[in-house]
Amino acid sequence: MKATYLLVCMLLSLLSWQCSSSEEAAPPKLDYDQASRQLMNDLAPQIVGR
């Protein structure tokens, strides 16, 4: 009985360890204001016709 309980606990701990998210996997946060400025700076010459 103890061996079965120990096996179940080990399996549950392995599953929760595998499924836990890490901060390394998260994509970096995007600064939308800076991205918008950069996009406008890149597109402005094309819109004006330079």
Contacts in CASP RR format, 6 or more apart in sequence:
PFRMAT RR
TARGET T0000
AUTHOR 0000-0000-0000
METHOD contacts of the structure
MODEL  1
MKATYLLVCMLLSLLSWQCSSSEEAAPPKLDYDQASRQLMNDLAPQIVGR
END
